[in-house]
Amino acid sequence: MISNGEVASLLRTLAELMMLHGENDSASKSFSVAAFQMSGLTRNVVDMDKGELQKIFNSKVVSKIQEIKATSGIQMLDELIQLTPSGIFEMMRIKGLGGKKLAVLWKQAGIDHMDMLLKACRNNEVARIKGFGEKTQQNIIKAIDYYKSNAGRFHFATIEDEADKITEVIVAISLESRQKVDEMITKAMASGAKESNDTQDQGWMYSRSFQDPDGHLWEVIYMDPAGMNKD
């Protein structure tokens, strides 16, 4: 039986590739949010019927879950994988590089594998790309150096398989307001944590993240239920 983690991995990868290829932005966000939601579910989504799924997810997500249940995969994901250079999948492992930034690097700068990206960063080319900057460039260099230093630990079965090896523990917390998210980040940083990644503000979803002194990564998120369930 397919686990919630496996379903979430498929939806998360689909969301990233949709953003990479400029597909429906609303749908990609829905799949990304659904993948996050599954971490808090105690029941396996493939055991739920359509009515039960519709109480949790919007129709686009329900359709994909039912497809996974029937075929163990997603046809659209398979098609997007075929359209994606192999080097891009390795670049997806770099912390902070989501589908939209990868799309800019690939389609605007012609960068489609990690060594090319590292060379561009060391030549200060990435910092000059709109939406990146010096800080992002340095973070990419550090992430690639870390990745390469641990290359022997990585196996390329799937994009998501090794995510838990990069950070010791990933903790996801959902709060009731944007203000509560900001308050938690402020308290964490006052206690020695370091904010990681850029703030994600999609209107109906607001998230920030930090790494605590023990190396655990915390994702703190607020989702507006009214906006989350729109198709």
C-alpha positions in Angstrom: 0.0 0.0 0.0 1.2 3.5 -0.8 2.0 5.5 2.3 1.0 9.2 2.9 4.7 10.0 2.7 5.0 8.5 -0.8 1.8 10.3 -2.0 3.2 13.6 -0.5 6.5 13.0 -2.3 4.8 12.5 -5.6 2.6 15.7 -5.2 5.6 17.7 -4.0 7.7 16.7 -6.9 4.8 17.4 -9.3 4.4 20.9 -7.8 8.1 21.6 -8.3 8.2 20.4 -11.9 5.0 22.3 -12.7 6.6 25.5 -11.5 9.8 24.7 -13.4 7.9 24.3 -16.6 5.5 27.2 -16.1 2.4 25.1 -15.7 -0.7 26.1 -13.7 0.6 28.1 -10.7 -2.6 27.7 -8.7 -2.6 23.9 -9.1 1.1 23.6 -8.3 0.5 25.5 -5.0 -2.5 23.2 -4.2 -0.3 20.1 -4.6 2.5 21.6 -2.5 0.1 22.5 0.3 -1.5 19.1 0.1 1.9 17.4 0.5 2.4 19.5 3.7 -1.0 18.7 5.0 -0.4 14.9 4.8 2.3 15.2 7.5 -0.5 15.8 10.0 -2.9 13.0 8.8 -3.2 9.8 10.8 -5.2 8.0 8.2 -3.8 6.9 4.8 -5.3 9.0 2.1 -5.5 6.1 -0.4 -7.9 4.4 2.1 -10.3 7.4 1.9 -13.2 7.6 -0.5 -13.8 10.7 -2.7 -16.2 12.3 -0.2 -13.7 12.0 2.6 -10.9 13.4 0.5 -13.1 16.4 -0.6 -13.5 17.4 3.0 -9.7 17.9 3.2 -8.4 18.7 -0.3 -9.7 20.6 -3.3 -10.8 18.8 -6.5 -7.4 19.0 -8.2 -5.7 17.3 -5.3 -8.5 14.7 -4.9 -8.1 13.8 -8.6 -4.4 13.2 -8.3 -4.8 11.1 -5.1 -7.3 8.9 -6.9 -5.0 8.6 -9.8 -2.2 7.5 -7.5 -4.5 5.0 -5.8 -5.4 3.5 -9.2 -2.1 3.5 -11.0 0.6 4.1 -8.3 1.7 7.2 -10.2 0.8 10.4 -11.9 0.8 10.6 -15.7 1.5 14.4 -15.7 4.5 13.9 -13.4 5.9 11.2 -15.7 5.5 13.5 -18.7 7.2 16.4 -17.0 10.1 14.2 -15.9 10.7 13.3 -19.5 10.9 17.0 -20.4 13.3 17.8 -17.6 17.2 17.6 -18.1 18.6 15.0 -15.7 20.9 17.6 -14.1 17.9 19.6 -12.9 16.9 16.8 -10.6 20.3 17.0 -8.9 19.9 20.8 -8.6 16.5 20.2 -6.9 18.5 18.8 -3.9 20.0 22.2 -3.2 18.4 23.9 -0.3 16.5 27.0 -1.2 16.1 26.2 -4.9 12.5 25.7 -5.7 10.8 25.3 -9.1 10.6 29.0 -9.9 14.2 29.7 -9.2 15.3 26.6 -11.1 13.2 27.8 -14.0 15.1 31.1 -14.1 18.5 29.4 -13.9 17.6 26.9 -16.6 15.6 28.9 -19.1 17.2 32.3 -18.7 20.8 31.5 -17.7 21.1 28.1 -19.5 22.2 26.3 -16.3 21.0 22.7 -16.2 23.4 20.9 -14.0 25.1 21.4 -10.6 28.7 21.9 -11.8 27.6 24.6 -14.2 25.7 26.3 -11.4 28.7 26.2 -9.1 30.9 27.7 -11.7 28.4 30.4 -12.4 28.2 31.2 -8.7 32.0 31.3 -8.3 32.1 33.7 -11.3 29.5 35.9 -9.6 27.1 35.4 -12.4 24.1 34.1 -10.4 24.2 37.2 -8.1 23.4 39.3 -11.1 20.3 37.4 -12.0 17.1 39.1 -10.9 15.6 37.5 -7.8 18.9 36.0 -6.6 21.6 38.4 -5.3 24.8 37.9 -3.4 23.3 36.2 -0.3 21.5 33.6 -2.3 24.6 33.0 -4.4 26.7 32.3 -1.3 24.0 30.0 0.1 24.0 28.0 -3.1 27.8 27.6 -3.0 27.6 26.4 0.6 24.8 24.0 -0.2 26.6 22.5 -3.2 29.8 22.2 -1.2 27.9 20.3 1.5 26.2 18.2 -1.0 29.4 17.2 -2.8 31.2 16.5 0.5 28.4 14.0 1.3 28.0 12.6 -2.3 28.7 9.1 -1.2 25.6 9.1 0.9 23.2 10.0 -1.9 21.4 7.6 -4.1 19.3 8.8 -7.0 16.3 6.6 -6.7 13.9 9.6 -6.2 14.3 13.3 -5.7 12.9 13.2 -2.1 14.6 10.0 -0.8 17.6 11.8 0.8 15.9 15.0 2.1 15.9 13.7 5.7 19.7 13.2 5.6 20.5 16.9 4.9 18.9 18.1 8.1 18.6 16.0 11.2 14.9 16.6 11.9 12.3 18.6 9.9 9.5 19.8 12.1 6.3 21.4 10.5 4.1 23.6 12.7 0.8 25.1 11.6 -0.3 28.3 13.4 -3.5 30.3 13.4 -2.2 33.6 12.0 0.6 35.3 10.2 1.3 37.2 13.4 1.8 34.0 15.3 4.2 32.8 12.6 6.3 36.0 12.9 6.2 35.8 16.7 7.5 32.3 16.8 10.4 33.2 14.4 11.3 36.2 16.5 11.4 34.0 19.7 13.4 31.3 17.9 16.0 33.7 16.7 16.3 35.3 20.1 17.1 31.8 21.4 20.0 31.3 19.0 18.2 30.0 15.9 19.0 31.1 12.3 16.3 31.9 9.8 16.5 29.7 6.7 15.1 30.2 3.3 13.0 33.2 2.1 9.6 34.0 3.6 6.9 32.4 1.4 3.8 34.6 1.1 1.2 33.4 -1.4 -1.7 35.3 0.2 -3.6 32.3 1.5 -0.4 30.6 2.7 2.4 32.3 4.7 5.4 30.4 5.9 8.9 31.0 7.4 11.5 28.6 8.5 14.5 28.5 10.9 17.3 26.1 12.0 17.7 25.7 15.7 21.1 25.4 17.4 20.9 21.6 17.2 20.6 21.7 13.4 16.8 20.8 13.3 14.9 22.6 10.6 11.5 24.1 11.6 8.9 25.1 9.0 6.3 27.4 10.5 3.2 28.0 8.4 -0.2 29.7 8.4 -2.9 28.7 5.8 -6.2 30.4 5.3 -8.7 27.6 5.0 -11.0 29.6 2.7 -8.2 30.3 0.2 -6.7 26.8 0.6 -9.8 25.0 -0.6 -10.3 27.1 -3.7 -9.8 25.3 -7.1 
